[in-house]
Amino acid sequence: MCDYSLEMYRSRPARAGEEYRTHRFSSGSIGFLAPDNETTAVCMAYDTRIRLEDVPRTILSAHGVTSPADVVFVRKETGIYQDAVRFANGRELTLQQLGPGVRARIIDEVRQPKREAKALELA
């Protein structure tokens, strides 16, 4: 989804086939940026698998991960920033920790969050 720290910005859902970049918004929060609009945050469903590229070398070596890396977009339960990615080795890093300029591409189709899918079934 979009971290609550990005609520003040226009946003839209992620779309399969697009490439995103992490971006530091004027509030200081880092989120995915829409390729067609540099003022729009892109919200990604949790459990979406994405491929990351251009992860800074300092991050790679500090956490024992490689780039490109296939990761899962997750929500951390604690901390100020909760949008994060989980690497194959189990390390979870928030988008804040990754920093700006990391490229991301959705590996598989964007899935609907379970609670939204449940609400649609009940309707």
C-alpha positions as CSV (number, residue, x, y, z in Angstrom):
1,M,0.0,0.0,0.0
2,C,1.2,3.5,0.5
3,D,2.9,4.3,3.8
4,Y,0.8,6.7,5.9
5,S,3.6,9.2,5.6
6,L,2.6,9.6,1.9
7,E,-1.1,10.3,2.5
8,M,-0.7,14.0,1.7
9,Y,0.3,13.2,-1.9
10,R,-1.8,12.2,-4.9
11,S,-1.4,8.4,-5.3
12,R,-2.5,5.6,-7.5
13,P,-2.2,1.8,-7.6
14,A,0.9,0.0,-9.1
15,R,0.4,-1.4,-12.6
16,A,2.0,-4.5,-14.0
17,G,4.6,-3.8,-16.6
18,E,5.6,-0.4,-15.3
19,E,9.0,0.5,-13.8
20,Y,9.1,2.6,-10.6
21,R,11.9,4.4,-8.8
22,T,12.1,5.1,-5.1
23,H,11.8,8.8,-4.5
24,R,12.2,11.2,-1.6
25,F,9.1,13.3,-1.4
26,S,9.2,16.8,-0.1
27,S,8.1,15.5,3.4
28,G,11.2,13.4,3.5
29,S,9.3,10.1,3.1
30,I,10.5,7.7,0.5
31,G,8.0,5.9,-1.7
32,F,7.6,4.7,-5.3
33,L,7.1,7.3,-7.9
34,A,4.8,7.1,-10.9
35,P,6.8,7.1,-14.1
36,D,4.3,9.3,-15.9
37,N,3.9,11.9,-13.1
38,E,6.7,13.0,-10.7
39,T,4.2,14.2,-8.0
40,T,2.2,10.9,-7.7
41,A,3.1,8.2,-5.3
42,V,2.5,4.6,-6.4
43,C,0.9,2.3,-3.9
44,M,1.8,-1.4,-4.1
45,A,-0.2,-4.2,-2.6
46,Y,1.5,-6.2,0.2
47,D,2.8,-9.6,-0.9
48,T,3.5,-8.3,-4.4
49,R,6.8,-9.7,-5.8
50,I,9.1,-7.1,-7.3
51,R,12.6,-7.0,-8.8
52,L,14.9,-4.3,-7.4
53,E,17.9,-2.8,-9.2
54,D,20.3,-0.1,-8.5
55,V,20.3,-0.8,-4.7
56,P,23.3,1.2,-3.2
57,R,26.4,-1.0,-2.7
58,T,26.5,0.0,1.0
59,I,23.1,-1.4,1.5
60,L,24.0,-4.6,-0.4
61,S,27.1,-5.3,1.6
62,A,25.6,-4.3,5.0
63,H,22.7,-6.7,4.6
64,G,24.2,-9.5,2.6
65,V,21.9,-9.1,-0.4
66,T,22.6,-8.7,-4.2
67,S,21.2,-6.5,-6.9
68,P,19.2,-7.2,-9.0
69,A,17.1,-8.9,-6.3
70,D,13.6,-10.4,-6.3
71,V,11.8,-9.3,-3.2
72,V,8.4,-9.3,-1.6
73,F,6.7,-6.0,-0.7
74,V,5.7,-6.2,3.0
75,R,4.4,-4.1,5.8
76,K,6.5,-3.8,9.0
77,E,4.5,-3.8,12.2
78,T,6.7,-1.4,14.1
79,G,8.5,1.8,13.3
80,I,7.7,5.1,11.8
81,Y,7.9,3.8,8.2
82,Q,6.2,0.5,7.5
83,D,6.5,0.0,3.7
84,A,9.3,-2.5,3.3
85,V,10.7,-5.3,1.1
86,R,11.8,-8.8,2.2
87,F,14.9,-10.2,0.5
88,A,15.4,-14.0,-0.1
89,N,17.7,-14.1,2.9
90,G,14.9,-12.9,5.2
91,R,16.2,-9.3,5.7
92,E,13.5,-6.7,5.7
93,L,14.4,-3.1,4.7
94,T,12.0,-0.2,4.7
95,L,11.9,2.0,1.6
96,Q,13.5,4.7,3.8
97,Q,16.5,2.3,4.3
98,L,16.8,1.6,0.6
99,G,16.9,5.3,-0.2
100,P,16.0,7.1,-3.4
101,G,16.9,6.0,-6.9
102,V,16.2,2.2,-6.5
103,R,14.4,0.8,-9.6
104,A,11.5,-1.6,-9.1
105,R,9.5,-3.7,-11.5
106,I,6.6,-5.9,-10.6
107,I,7.4,-9.6,-11.2
108,D,3.9,-10.9,-11.0
109,E,0.5,-9.4,-11.3
110,V,-0.6,-6.9,-8.6
111,R,-2.8,-8.8,-6.1
112,Q,-5.7,-7.3,-4.3
113,P,-5.2,-7.1,-0.5
114,K,-7.1,-9.9,1.3
115,R,-9.4,-7.6,3.3
116,E,-10.4,-5.7,0.1
117,A,-11.1,-9.0,-1.7
118,K,-13.2,-10.2,1.2
119,A,-15.2,-6.9,1.2
120,L,-15.9,-7.4,-2.6
121,E,-17.1,-11.0,-1.9
122,L,-19.6,-9.7,0.7
123,A,-20.9,-7.0,-1.5
